Amino acid sequence: MPVDILKKRKIAVLGSRSVGKSSLILQYTENHFVDSYYPTIEATIPKTITYRGVEYECEIIDTAGQDEFSILNSKHAIGIHGFVLVYSVASRNSLEMVKIVYDKIIDFCGRASVPCVVVGAKLDLPNSSHVRQVATADAESLAKELNAAWIETSAKLNTNVSKVFELCLAEIEKSTGKGQSEPKPSTCLLM
Ligand SMILES: Nc1nc2c(ncn2[C@@H]2O[C@H](COP(=O)(O)OP(=O)(O)OP(=O)(O)O)[C@@H](O)[C@H]2O)c(=O)[nH]1
């Protein structure tokens, strides 16, 4: 009888400070939301995800918020199968940070592209022009440029939260080469 290969996937969640990375993960893994803000240092959360009838043993890596000057931690680039890049729909800067972080990952890994989902968080915030700073069309077009999936979510209302991780697994599977049984995690570019 064939022995099933345990499908292990590492997913890193990156983006600016306070965009809602931890809240997204907490809602997904523990089904609750907290209004208070506690800056993340770093955490790895195990989660078994069943997607299209297949069980994946995932490690979701929650990271401290990045800015344009932060250096990408090698742990958040090497050995990662898929990336969730989060911005807040109420922060234009945080969308710009998605592109900056993506470019840092690409530079680090020396690959033309990496499996990625761009996530617009805090969808529940009022849709008025003085709150919402990111038009869906702008975010969608950035995701297209990065060859990434895109979705808007609310961790507060649990909208589209599980879809984020399913999309990420779909992107990872898409990147698996023909004849390859398992996707290659990102590696470091040797200079
Ligand atoms: N309205 C609303 N607020 C949210 C949502 N998600 C997160 N928040 C709030 O935004 C703040 C920051 O959320 P975090 O999840 O800690 O953000 P983070 O990106 O992990 O922050 P860092 O650890 O600094 O990188 C908290 O006060 C959350 O309650 C959401 O979907 N809707």
The ligand as an ORCA input file, in Angstrom:
! r2SCAN-3c Opt
* xyz 0 1
  N     -11.785     47.042     12.304
  C     -10.855     46.098     12.232
  N      -9.748     46.187     12.997
  C      -8.820     45.202     12.864
  C      -8.962     44.120     11.967
  N      -7.874     43.349     12.067
  C      -7.079     43.913     12.983
  N      -7.649     45.024     13.491
  C      -7.118     45.891     14.549
  O      -5.897     46.475     14.103
  C      -4.945     46.523     15.163
  C      -3.664     45.823     14.757
  O      -3.957     44.455     14.550
  P      -2.825     43.331     14.600
  O      -3.465     42.071     14.136
  O      -2.148     43.316     15.913
  O      -1.818     43.895     13.501
  P      -0.379     43.307     13.073
  O      -0.275     43.530     11.614
  O      -0.212     41.903     13.540
  O       0.589     44.289     13.846
  P       2.206     44.114     14.113
  O       2.369     42.980     15.048
  O       2.648     45.416     14.679
  O       2.853     43.895     12.807
  C      -5.619     45.896     16.393
  O      -6.138     46.917     17.208
  C      -6.754     45.068     15.801
  O      -7.853     44.923     16.654
  C     -10.162     44.046     11.182
  O     -10.407     43.133     10.377
  N     -11.059     45.076     11.352
*
